[in-house]
């Protein structure tokens, strides 16, 4: 089998060409300074990634650990049964992938050991969308915190224990969230 080293760049995503077969590799993640990201990660085949209440708590515990390790600000989150949303701002954009890799690997290892499973828990690479620090920033936090209401898991965001809504609205002794800069 012969492979060609020929690379074609289309929309900044490299394309590898091999004996008439064209395969597009995944594009580079956009990493910018001083911006927030809306992170979305879903269970493999849309399966549940939280099976018991304690699973949500373990994920938040790991989130707190990796938040400290990779130094980022967390402005909002929502843990749904089969996916997660995070709104965060890394101090160093290059740490975004390292943070998510550490968090997802640690949770997967814990989950697989607890439930005597093996293999993938997450569906591919996490999604990250740049969120400006404007009106959309507030709308994005509102969107993820009201996700449980739209999914009929709660009557109001305050009723759902696994989002940032309660801490952001009512405060908490165990602070996980950061306040946005006023500038």
Secondary structure, DSSP 8 states (H G I E B T S, - for coil): ------EEEETTEEEEEETTEEEE--------TT-EEEEEEEBGGG--S--SHHHHHHHHHHHHHHHHHHTEEEEEEEE-SSEEEEEEEESSTTHHHHHHHHHHHHHHHHHHHHTT--S--B-SS-EEEEE-SSHHHHHHHHHHHTHHHHTTS-SSGGG-TTBSHHHHHH--SS---------
